[in-house]
Amino acid sequence: MPRVNRTVVLTLLIASSSVFLLFQLYYYRTYVSKAGPHILSRTGQLTASDVQWQTVKKFLAVTGRCGSRTAAFSALTGQSHRSLCTPTCGSMILASYWLLSRKALSCCSCGARIPDWPAWTICQGEDIPLHFLFRLNGYIIQVVFLYERSGNYLWHGALRLKANRDRSFAPFKLLDFGRHAGAYDRPELVLTVLDGLDIQVPRNVSHFLSEQQHSHFLECRYRDARNFLQLYPDDTSPTAMDFHRKAKSLLHLAARTLKQLNIPFWLSSGTCLGWFRQCSIISYSRDVDIGIFIADFRWDIIAAFRDAGLSLKHKFGKVEDSLELSFVSEDVKLDIFFFYEDADIVWNGGTQAKSGRKFKYIFPRFSLCWTELLELKVRVPCETLDYVTANYGSSWSIPVRSWDWKSSPSNVQENGVWPRAEWVELIQVY
Ligand SMILES: *[C@@H]1O[C@H](CO)[C@@H](O)[C@H](O)[C@H]1NC(C)=O
């Protein structure tokens, strides 16, 4: 009898666990099609990529067990799955080593000398982990370490392989992160359950993915800036310090205002030169200059800046030609130059109020990159050297205090005169 009982019990157990397994499979598929479409819908073929998913799952399970804040991002695309970790916890690293020690993974760690950035004082001279690449079951898992930087944004480094590294370890060209350093707004993370695993994902995944397209980050040239400051020491007079403080708050305010309107802008003219040459602002420049593509112009910019407490100082030109807005706050001017694209060049206009003369400043085409200035994540032309050289000539590295915006820039051209009948409309000074 006991033997029969045991068989019955075993059979019952097997039957119930099969039912449970079937239920799990059912739940798995329903869950995937319902609760997780924002993550998985791109492929939606988990059954076809079971191995891939198991690989990711194993990794997430181990890192999750170690209590790390792992957030899986983006769709499961063909070859790679990406996860992110804020390295404050450190347990991601432990988890990785745990996996490695059990030979569950093969790994290629891509740490790097920390960027030459003054605020990295804690780990000065040390390597910090930037990317971990794991290979498991023929799949590559890339762990990207995001660091918080002083402008309250997240940063990751570029993936650089040391000379002795195995270049065939992973299809480096196909990896989504690491071709260059990147900057992101801190995403709001939400906890979700994916196939029984607790993971965090950005609340707005599509926003995160669109940010990724434009995340290219340029480090300021801190070493060159230090050399520059040795040659030309910074002005530390109260007037200069005062301007520094006001310009910083004006730049932060402009960034906040334009972000609300979803209008991208970049540092232009003297402000761009200051960032490029000395990683700061030029104390005798007296204003803050930014550029915006005319395609992004909206009339409510003026109202938005007014609401933010700035007053419109002048408005030159029109949307179709040479538009320029100037606001003022605490006696510091914010000049907004609108840029027009024309074949292989980009230009912005200038207007002399008293004579109606028009000017045109020509730049080679450029794309936009993130950088940091005055504790703000802000854009600059990625091809900054070309931009600065176009504007200031090849001697841009030598300070020039007497500057005439009508004749000094290397890229200025006379562009006729506004018809007198239109002055009232096109030359407005407040
Ligand atoms: C998510 O981000 C996208 C892209 O930035 C945006 O268009 C959309 O409005 C955002 N959705 C929510 C709910 O915020």
The ligand as an SDF file (V2000), in Angstrom:
LIG
                    3D

 14 14  0  0  0  0  0  0  0  0999 V2000
    7.0900   59.9400  -23.8730 C   0  0  0  0  0  0  0  0  0  0  0  0
    8.1210   60.4480  -24.6730 O   0  0  0  0  0  0  0  0  0  0  0  0
    7.7480   60.7710  -25.9810 C   0  0  0  0  0  0  0  0  0  0  0  0
    8.9990   61.1260  -26.7570 C   0  0  0  0  0  0  0  0  0  0  0  0
    9.7640   62.0850  -26.0970 O   0  0  0  0  0  0  0  0  0  0  0  0
    6.7270   61.8960  -25.9320 C   0  0  0  0  0  0  0  0  0  0  0  0
    6.3310   62.2450  -27.2450 O   0  0  0  0  0  0  0  0  0  0  0  0
    5.5430   61.4420  -25.1160 C   0  0  0  0  0  0  0  0  0  0  0  0
    4.6370   62.5120  -24.9580 O   0  0  0  0  0  0  0  0  0  0  0  0
    5.9780   60.9630  -23.7310 C   0  0  0  0  0  0  0  0  0  0  0  0
    4.8500   60.3740  -23.0590 N   0  0  0  0  0  0  0  0  0  0  0  0
    4.4990   60.7160  -21.8310 C   0  0  0  0  0  0  0  0  0  0  0  0
    3.3190   60.0000  -21.2710 C   0  0  0  0  0  0  0  0  0  0  0  0
    5.0880   61.5710  -21.1910 O   0  0  0  0  0  0  0  0  0  0  0  0
  1  2  1  0
  1 10  1  0
  2  3  1  0
  3  4  1  0
  3  6  1  0
  4  5  1  0
  6  7  1  0
  6  8  1  0
  8  9  1  0
  8 10  1  0
 10 11  1  0
 11 12  1  0
 12 13  1  0
 12 14  2  0
M  END
$$$$
